[in-house]
């Protein structure tokens, strides 16, 4: 009886860890293939706010966005 409970708990723990690692890998792959914000999006957004962005400003924003990913 105790061995059965340990087998169930061990299987549950292994399943949770494997599921977490697989989900993390898939999520990172999706972020790499489809980045949430591109340079063109930043330029369009800044132009929409009435600013003409320089490449330096765009690069700074891209670095800040990558820092929080």
C-alpha positions as CSV (number, residue, x, y, z in Angstrom):
1,X,0.0,0.0,0.0
2,X,2.7,2.5,0.9
3,X,4.7,1.5,-2.2
4,X,1.7,2.2,-4.3
5,X,1.3,5.7,-2.9
6,X,5.0,6.4,-3.4
7,X,4.8,5.3,-7.0
8,X,1.8,7.5,-7.6
9,X,3.6,10.5,-6.0
10,X,6.8,9.9,-7.9
11,X,4.9,9.6,-11.2
12,X,3.0,12.9,-10.4
13,X,6.2,14.7,-9.6
14,X,8.0,13.5,-12.7
15,X,5.0,14.4,-14.8
16,X,4.8,17.9,-13.4
17,X,8.5,18.6,-13.9
18,X,8.5,17.2,-17.5
19,X,5.3,19.2,-18.3
20,X,6.8,22.4,-17.0
21,X,10.0,22.0,-18.9
22,X,8.2,21.1,-22.2
23,X,5.8,24.1,-21.8
24,X,8.8,26.4,-21.0
25,X,10.7,25.3,-24.1
26,X,7.6,25.7,-26.4
27,X,6.9,29.1,-25.0
28,X,10.5,30.3,-25.5
29,X,10.4,28.9,-29.1
30,X,7.2,30.8,-29.8
31,X,8.7,34.1,-28.4
32,X,11.8,33.7,-30.6
33,X,9.8,33.0,-33.8
34,X,7.1,35.7,-33.1
35,X,8.7,38.5,-31.1
36,X,6.1,40.6,-29.4
37,X,7.5,43.9,-30.6
38,X,9.6,44.8,-33.6
39,X,11.6,47.9,-34.6
40,X,8.9,48.8,-37.1
41,X,6.2,48.6,-34.5
42,X,8.2,50.9,-32.2
43,X,8.7,53.4,-35.0
44,X,5.0,53.4,-36.0
45,X,4.0,53.8,-32.3
46,X,6.3,56.8,-31.8
47,X,5.2,58.4,-35.1
48,X,1.6,58.0,-33.9
49,X,2.5,59.9,-30.8
50,X,3.8,62.7,-33.0
51,X,7.5,62.0,-32.5
52,X,10.0,61.2,-35.2
53,X,12.2,58.5,-33.6
54,X,15.9,58.3,-34.2
55,X,17.6,54.9,-34.6
56,X,19.3,55.4,-31.3
57,X,15.9,55.8,-29.5
58,X,14.5,52.7,-31.3
59,X,17.6,50.7,-30.2
60,X,17.2,51.8,-26.6
61,X,13.6,50.8,-26.5
62,X,14.4,47.4,-28.1
63,X,17.1,46.8,-25.4
64,X,14.7,47.6,-22.7
65,X,12.0,45.3,-24.2
66,X,14.5,42.4,-24.5
67,X,15.7,43.0,-20.9
68,X,12.2,42.2,-19.6
69,X,11.6,39.1,-21.7
